[in-house]
Amino acid sequence: MPQLAITGGEPLRRAPFPSWPIVTPADEAALLEVLHSGRWFLADKVAAFEKAFASFQDAQFGVAVSNGTVALQVALEAIGLQPGDEVIVPAYTFIATASSVAMVGGIPIFADVQPGTYNLCPASVEAALTERTRAIIAVHVAGRPADLDALGDIARRHHLYLIEDSAQAHAAAWRDRKVGAIGQLGTFSFQASKNLNAGEGGFITTDDRRLAERAWSLHNCGRAPKGAWYEHPLVGGNYRLGEFQAGLLLSQLGSLEYQTARRTRNAELLTVLLGEIEGVLPLDPDPRITTHAYHLYIIRYQARGFGGLPRDRFITALQQEGIPCSSGYNPLYREAAFRTKFQDYPFVSPYFKGKPDYDQVCCPEVERICAEEAIWLTQNMLLGPEEDMGDIARAIRKIQDHAGELKS
Ligand SMILES: Cc1ncc(COP(=O)(O)O)c(C=O)c1O
């Protein structure tokens, strides 16, 4: 009699996990309010959301933009990034962290991540510095803050900007302060999968008035904050967020604290349950992390705990047991996009000692994590009852107990 669902047995779980987004009557009212107001453009919702979300993230200033990718582009333009400048980014992230650098004419330089956190490794950042380095983009992967002490220290010592790509880190906090303006600039995404979302949307946070005003101008056709409508001191795109999205985000923001607490509770329970199973490690805890936002719950899979069962086969087996999961990112520098983009690049890069050549790049930790270790569970799976965590742990243990069936 087969036991595992993948070999024809019964799946451990048939019930779906909570769906996402969660829509409330307040969301409906918020959208209808904008609709019936007839004020769909440059009215009061965007400004109100900018104030509310900047304050929520402990930042003095906030600029709402159309998505997290342009938030990064505008942030990089705001610091005055020039063609040929280098920006250090982690190799384990969504493409926008690096493509935004290329989009504004700079050179993304990939650094490795720490094996226990999947976040930028400070030593790898130090090794990647050159005389053309202008900024470091730290990504808070999965909603777990990167080491802002060490990265902030490197940035200070080398007169670099530290930009926090917080697309996955709404409500995350480092040493009791929410992320986003601990570095000089932070960026957020409100794309559909994110812990705060309006389908699309983005945000820039900062405590620096000059950077805030530059970002505001760059996202609004280069206008001056107090200038006339047809007065454009800078060249800037139109990256404004719409009033409908801002209205919806204001309403959704009301649930973020509660949902974050619930994700944290379930994630911490899951960590305890997984601690009883050999071969499934969480990301390392860090007392400096006040809030891990858990955009993802990442499991570090160790095949030796499962009789050598390869990670990808384990993922298929877990999916078949009724637990949605995936392997996540690939090493970002391998994307053809970078080779193509920099083929005819007119500047040399001190890091590459010539033209940027991404075939030379190899980050061993990222290679290993992507090939054999990372397993992602999405944030919505942490929003249900505690029993859901029990199901995840039981499904993993079931595969472990029957791993022999999957050897062939
Ligand atoms: C780390 C990271 N940076 C940037 C982005 C880009 O955000 P958006 O999809 O809103 O452009 C994302 C979103 O997927 C992300 O996860």
The ligand as an SDF file (V2000), in Angstrom:
LIG
                    3D

 16 16  0  0  0  0  0  0  0  0999 V2000
   12.9150   41.9980   -3.2420 C   0  0  0  0  0  0  0  0  0  0  0  0
   12.0260   42.6600   -4.2540 C   0  0  0  0  0  0  0  0  0  0  0  0
   12.4090   43.8130   -4.8070 N   0  0  0  0  0  0  0  0  0  0  0  0
   11.6430   44.4590   -5.7010 C   0  0  0  0  0  0  0  0  0  0  0  0
   10.4260   43.9600   -6.1030 C   0  0  0  0  0  0  0  0  0  0  0  0
    9.6780   44.6670   -7.1730 C   0  0  0  0  0  0  0  0  0  0  0  0
    8.3980   45.0800   -6.8180 O   0  0  0  0  0  0  0  0  0  0  0  0
    7.2540   45.2320   -7.9150 P   0  0  0  0  0  0  0  0  0  0  0  0
    6.8280   43.8580   -8.3270 O   0  0  0  0  0  0  0  0  0  0  0  0
    6.1880   45.9800   -7.1920 O   0  0  0  0  0  0  0  0  0  0  0  0
    7.8000   46.0090   -9.0500 O   0  0  0  0  0  0  0  0  0  0  0  0
    9.9700   42.7690   -5.5310 C   0  0  0  0  0  0  0  0  0  0  0  0
    8.6450   42.2430   -5.8940 C   0  0  0  0  0  0  0  0  0  0  0  0
    8.4340   41.1500   -6.2760 O   0  0  0  0  0  0  0  0  0  0  0  0
   10.7900   42.0860   -4.6050 C   0  0  0  0  0  0  0  0  0  0  0  0
   10.4110   40.9240   -4.0370 O   0  0  0  0  0  0  0  0  0  0  0  0
  1  2  1  0
  2  3  1  0
  2 15  2  0
  3  4  2  0
  4  5  1  0
  5  6  1  0
  5 12  2  0
  6  7  1  0
  7  8  1  0
  8  9  2  0
  8 10  1  0
  8 11  1  0
 12 13  1  0
 12 15  1  0
 13 14  2  0
 15 16  1  0
M  END
$$$$
